[in-house]
Amino acid sequence: MNELISQITQRTGISESQAQQAVQIVTNFLKQRLPGAAASQLDNFIGQGGQGGKSMGQAGQNLGGMFGGSDQPPPTRP
């Protein structure tokens, strides 16, 4: 989870504590909406610090693709 928090702080410029809160909010949101088995896998993945065979960055990219996102960071505004 630390790698995910680090990615969020680097890409958004928010503090580490804010990024940690964001991760918790998103994790709880997903767990409430995923089927039981998938929610359990999410718990296991987060609990292992993302050591389920992929880095957190790769997992985030995969999740982004599942929800129609891309693996590119969002464009910056002038």
NUVONU-666361 format. One record per residue: residue in one letter; chain; z, x, y of N, C-alpha, C in turn. Coordinates in nm, 4 decimals. Layout:
+------+-------+----------+----------+----------+----------+----------+----------+----------+----------+----------+
! rest ! kette !       nZ !       nX !       nY !      caZ !      caX !      caY !       cZ !       cX !       cY !
+------+-------+----------+----------+----------+----------+----------+----------+----------+----------+----------+
!    a !     A !        Z !        X !        Y !        Z !        X !        Y !        Z !        X !        Y !
...
+------+-------+----------+----------+----------+----------+----------+----------+----------+----------+----------+
# end
This chain:
+------+-------+----------+----------+----------+----------+----------+----------+----------+----------+----------+
! rest ! kette !       nZ !       nX !       nY !      caZ !      caX !      caY !       cZ !       cX !       cY !
+------+-------+----------+----------+----------+----------+----------+----------+----------+----------+----------+
!    m !     A !   0.0000 !   0.0825 !  -0.1180 !   0.0000 !   0.0000 !   0.0000 !   0.0000 !   0.0873 !   0.1249 !
!    n !     A !   0.0551 !   0.2061 !   0.1163 !   0.0587 !   0.2951 !   0.2319 !  -0.0804 !   0.3322 !   0.2798 !
!    e !     A !  -0.1736 !   0.3505 !   0.1863 !  -0.3104 !   0.3841 !   0.2248 !  -0.3739 !   0.2684 !   0.3021 !
!    l !     A !  -0.3498 !   0.1459 !   0.2580 !  -0.4028 !   0.0292 !   0.3275 !  -0.3440 !   0.0193 !   0.4681 !
!    i !     A !  -0.2149 !   0.0391 !   0.4807 !  -0.1497 !   0.0340 !   0.6120 !  -0.2073 !   0.1424 !   0.7028 !
!    s !     A !  -0.2288 !   0.2600 !   0.6477 !  -0.2868 !   0.3694 !   0.7250 !  -0.4273 !   0.3343 !   0.7732 !
!    q !     A !  -0.5071 !   0.2763 !   0.6858 !  -0.6429 !   0.2351 !   0.7238 !  -0.6390 !   0.1335 !   0.8377 !
!    i !     A !  -0.5480 !   0.0388 !   0.8285 !  -0.5377 !  -0.0643 !   0.9318 !  -0.4975 !  -0.0028 !   1.0651 !
!    t !     A !  -0.4000 !   0.0867 !   1.0637 !  -0.3561 !   0.1480 !   1.1895 !  -0.4671 !   0.2323 !   1.2512 !
!    q !     A !  -0.5410 !   0.3046 !   1.1688 !  -0.6497 !   0.3884 !   1.2196 !  -0.7631 !   0.3046 !   1.2765 !
!    r !     A !  -0.7986 !   0.1972 !   1.2091 !  -0.9146 !   0.1182 !   1.2511 !  -0.8849 !   0.0210 !   1.3642 !
!    t !     A !  -0.7595 !  -0.0199 !   1.3772 !  -0.7280 !  -0.1206 !   1.4790 !  -0.6460 !  -0.0668 !   1.5950 !
!    g !     A !  -0.5743 !   0.0427 !   1.5729 !  -0.4901 !   0.0983 !   1.6770 !  -0.3538 !   0.0306 !   1.6895 !
!    i !     A !  -0.3217 !  -0.0603 !   1.5960 !  -0.1902 !  -0.1241 !   1.6009 !  -0.0869 !  -0.0320 !   1.5364 !
!    s !     A !   0.0394 !  -0.0609 !   1.5605 !   0.1463 !   0.0234 !   1.5068 !   0.1571 !   0.0069 !   1.3551 !
!    e !     A !   0.2253 !   0.1025 !   1.2936 !   0.2453 !   0.0975 !   1.1488 !   0.3248 !  -0.0266 !   1.1083 !
!    s !     A !   0.4260 !  -0.0621 !   1.1865 !   0.5056 !  -0.1802 !   1.1506 !   0.4232 !  -0.3082 !   1.1634 !
!    q !     A !   0.3352 !  -0.3140 !   1.2629 !   0.2482 !  -0.4308 !   1.2761 !   0.1493 !  -0.4378 !   1.1600 !
!    a !     A !   0.0964 !  -0.3237 !   1.1205 !   0.0033 !  -0.3201 !   1.0078 !   0.0739 !  -0.3618 !   0.8793 !
!    q !     A !   0.1983 !  -0.3179 !   0.8619 !   0.2742 !  -0.3554 !   0.7433 !   0.2968 !  -0.5069 !   0.7407 !
!    q !     A !   0.3285 !  -0.5646 !   0.8555 !   0.3449 !  -0.7103 !   0.8632 !   0.2149 !  -0.7809 !   0.8280 !
!    a !     A !   0.1043 !  -0.7289 !   0.8783 !  -0.0264 !  -0.7896 !   0.8510 !  -0.0566 !  -0.7873 !   0.7015 !
!    v !     A !  -0.0282 !  -0.6753 !   0.6373 !  -0.0523 !  -0.6641 !   0.4930 !   0.0332 !  -0.7660 !   0.4171 !
!    q !     A !   0.1587 !  -0.7797 !   0.4553 !   0.2472 !  -0.8764 !   0.3893 !   0.1962 !  -1.0195 !   0.4090 !
!    i !     A !   0.1538 !  -1.0511 !   0.5295 !   0.1027 !  -1.1862 !   0.5572 !  -0.0207 !  -1.2153 !   0.4735 !
!    v !     A !  -0.1137 !  -1.1209 !   0.4711 !  -0.2373 !  -1.1414 !   0.3939 !  -0.2068 !  -1.1493 !   0.2446 !
!    t !     A !  -0.1187 !  -1.0626 !   0.1964 !  -0.0820 !  -1.0644 !   0.0542 !  -0.0207 !  -1.1990 !   0.0160 !
!    n !     A !   0.0730 !  -1.2477 !   0.0965 !   0.1346 !  -1.3777 !   0.0677 !   0.0336 !  -1.4909 !   0.0752 !
!    f !     A !  -0.0553 !  -1.4842 !   0.1723 !  -0.1603 !  -1.5853 !   0.1862 !  -0.2472 !  -1.5896 !   0.0608 !
!    l !     A !  -0.2914 !  -1.4735 !   0.0160 !  -0.3771 !  -1.4671 !  -0.1029 !  -0.3023 !  -1.5135 !  -0.2276 !
!    k !     A !  -0.1778 !  -1.4712 !  -0.2425 !  -0.1017 !  -1.5106 !  -0.3610 !  -0.0835 !  -1.6619 !  -0.3688 !
!    q !     A !  -0.0696 !  -1.7276 !  -0.2552 !  -0.0529 !  -1.8727 !  -0.2542 !  -0.1819 !  -1.9458 !  -0.2908 !
!    r !     A !  -0.2939 !  -1.8821 !  -0.2687 !  -0.4214 !  -1.9505 !  -0.2888 !  -0.4982 !  -1.9067 !  -0.4134 !
!    l !     A !  -0.4584 !  -1.7970 !  -0.4719 !  -0.5238 !  -1.7499 !  -0.5935 !  -0.4652 !  -1.8190 !  -0.7158 !
!    p !     A !  -0.5449 !  -1.8323 !  -0.8212 !  -0.4890 !  -1.8832 !  -0.9467 !  -0.3773 !  -1.7900 !  -0.9951 !
!    g !     A !  -0.2867 !  -1.8421 !  -1.0747 !  -0.1688 !  -1.7684 !  -1.1186 !  -0.1958 !  -1.6294 !  -1.1719 !
!    a !     A !  -0.2946 !  -1.6168 !  -1.2592 !  -0.3243 !  -1.4863 !  -1.3189 !  -0.3730 !  -1.3877 !  -1.2135 !
!    a !     A !  -0.4566 !  -1.4333 !  -1.1233 !  -0.5084 !  -1.3451 !  -1.0187 !  -0.3972 !  -1.3054 !  -0.9217 !
!    a !     A !  -0.3089 !  -1.4000 !  -0.8895 !  -0.1961 !  -1.3696 !  -0.8008 !  -0.1061 !  -1.2647 !  -0.8646 !
!    s !     A !  -0.0858 !  -1.2761 !  -0.9941 !  -0.0045 !  -1.1791 !  -1.0659 !  -0.0699 !  -1.0408 !  -1.0631 !
!    q !     A !  -0.2009 !  -1.0369 !  -1.0804 !  -0.2715 !  -0.9092 !  -1.0746 !  -0.2615 !  -0.8475 !  -0.9359 !
!    l !     A !  -0.2670 !  -0.9310 !  -0.8326 !  -0.2514 !  -0.8814 !  -0.6969 !  -0.1134 !  -0.8200 !  -0.6795 !
!    d !     A !  -0.0106 !  -0.8879 !  -0.7291 !   0.1257 !  -0.8325 !  -0.7250 !   0.1318 !  -0.6972 !  -0.7945 !
!    n !     A !   0.0719 !  -0.6894 !  -0.9131 !   0.0734 !  -0.5643 !  -0.9886 !   0.0004 !  -0.4543 !  -0.9127 !
!    f !     A !  -0.1130 !  -0.4871 !  -0.8546 !  -0.1925 !  -0.3889 !  -0.7823 !  -0.1160 !  -0.3378 !  -0.6603 !
!    i !     A !  -0.0618 !  -0.4292 !  -0.5809 !   0.0127 !  -0.3903 !  -0.4616 !   0.1375 !  -0.3127 !  -0.5013 !
!    g !     A !   0.2051 !  -0.3562 !  -0.6062 !   0.3267 !  -0.2898 !  -0.6524 !   0.3022 !  -0.1478 !  -0.6999 !
!    q !     A !   0.1819 !  -0.1204 !  -0.7499 !   0.1474 !   0.0133 !  -0.7964 !   0.0955 !   0.0999 !  -0.6835 !
!    g !     A !   0.0931 !   0.0465 !  -0.5631 !   0.0421 !   0.1235 !  -0.4505 !  -0.1072 !   0.1433 !  -0.4590 !
!    g !     A !  -0.1748 !   0.0513 !  -0.5277 !  -0.3198 !   0.0615 !  -0.5356 !  -0.3677 !   0.1559 !  -0.6431 !
!    q !     A !  -0.2838 !   0.1910 !  -0.7381 !  -0.3221 !   0.2869 !  -0.8407 !  -0.3856 !   0.2208 !  -0.9618 !
!    g !     A !  -0.4386 !   0.1032 !  -0.9448 !  -0.5008 !   0.0311 !  -1.0554 !  -0.6423 !   0.0764 !  -1.0841 !
!    g !     A !  -0.6732 !   0.2038 !  -1.0656 !  -0.8057 !   0.2543 !  -1.0958 !  -0.8939 !   0.2648 !  -0.9733 !
!    k !     A !  -0.8521 !   0.2140 !  -0.8606 !  -0.9309 !   0.2202 !  -0.7385 !  -0.8384 !   0.2540 !  -0.6230 !
!    s !     A !  -0.8952 !   0.3127 !  -0.5220 !  -0.8138 !   0.3346 !  -0.4023 !  -0.8042 !   0.2039 !  -0.3258 !
!    m !     A !  -0.7066 !   0.1926 !  -0.2367 !  -0.6925 !   0.0717 !  -0.1572 !  -0.8173 !   0.0499 !  -0.0725 !
!    g !     A !  -0.8775 !   0.1562 !  -0.0234 !  -0.9983 !   0.1418 !   0.0567 !  -1.1105 !   0.0789 !  -0.0234 !
!    q !     A !  -1.1279 !   0.1234 !  -0.1467 !  -1.2300 !   0.0649 !  -0.2323 !  -1.1984 !  -0.0801 !  -0.2629 !
!    a !     A !  -1.0734 !  -0.1086 !  -0.2876 !  -1.0347 !  -0.2459 !  -0.3174 !  -1.0600 !  -0.3353 !  -0.1968 !
!    g !     A !  -1.0297 !  -0.2866 !  -0.0784 !  -1.0544 !  -0.3638 !   0.0424 !  -1.2024 !  -0.3910 !   0.0622 !
!    q !     A !  -1.2842 !  -0.2926 !   0.0332 !  -1.4281 !  -0.3124 !   0.0439 !  -1.4762 !  -0.4162 !  -0.0574 !
!    n !     A !  -1.4230 !  -0.4098 !  -0.1779 !  -1.4612 !  -0.5075 !  -0.2794 !  -1.4192 !  -0.6478 !  -0.2385 !
!    l !     A !  -1.2980 !  -0.6613 !  -0.1857 !  -1.2530 !  -0.7927 !  -0.1394 !  -1.3387 !  -0.8415 !  -0.0246 !
!    g !     A !  -1.3750 !  -0.7514 !   0.0667 !  -1.4610 !  -0.7896 !   0.1775 !  -1.5943 !  -0.8417 !   0.1274 !
!    g !     A !  -1.6496 !  -0.7774 !   0.0260 !  -1.7754 !  -0.8227 !  -0.0314 !  -1.7630 !  -0.9584 !  -0.0981 !
!    m !     A !  -1.6471 !  -0.9830 !  -0.1601 !  -1.6254 !  -1.1125 !  -0.2253 !  -1.6245 !  -1.2259 !  -0.1239 !
!    f !     A !  -1.5784 !  -1.1962 !  -0.0018 !  -1.5665 !  -1.2989 !   0.1000 !  -1.6794 !  -1.2919 !   0.2015 !
!    g !     A !  -1.7874 !  -1.2254 !   0.1662 !  -1.9050 !  -1.2224 !   0.2516 !  -1.9025 !  -1.1123 !   0.3558 !
!    g !     A !  -1.8070 !  -1.0227 !   0.3478 !  -1.8004 !  -0.9132 !   0.4442 !  -1.8875 !  -0.7977 !   0.4000 !
!    s !     A !  -1.8830 !  -0.6927 !   0.4776 !  -1.9570 !  -0.5727 !   0.4405 !  -1.8598 !  -0.4574 !   0.4307 !
!    d !     A !  -1.9098 !  -0.3458 !   0.3798 !  -1.8227 !  -0.2297 !   0.3693 !  -1.8252 !  -0.1471 !   0.4971 !
!    q !     A !  -1.8948 !  -0.1954 !   0.5986 !  -1.9005 !  -0.1275 !   0.7273 !  -1.7871 !  -0.1763 !   0.8165 !
!    p !     A !  -1.7284 !  -0.0880 !   0.8967 !  -1.6261 !  -0.1326 !   0.9897 !  -1.6886 !  -0.2258 !   1.0933 !
!    p !     A !  -1.6096 !  -0.3147 !   1.1523 !  -1.6648 !  -0.4049 !   1.2511 !  -1.7157 !  -0.3281 !   1.3719 !
!    p !     A !  -1.8189 !  -0.3794 !   1.4393 !  -1.8703 !  -0.3100 !   1.5563 !  -1.7665 !  -0.3098 !   1.6680 !
!    t !     A !  -1.7710 !  -0.2036 !   1.7465 !  -1.6799 !  -0.1964 !   1.8608 !  -1.7442 !  -0.2643 !   1.9798 !
!    r !     A !  -1.6601 !  -0.3195 !   2.0629 !  -1.7118 !  -0.3883 !   2.1827 !  -1.7089 !  -0.2934 !   2.2997 !
!    p !     A !  -1.8103 !  -0.3015 !   2.3851 !  -1.8129 !  -0.2105 !   2.5030 !  -1.7059 !  -0.2457 !   2.6022 !
+------+-------+----------+----------+----------+----------+----------+----------+----------+----------+----------+
# end
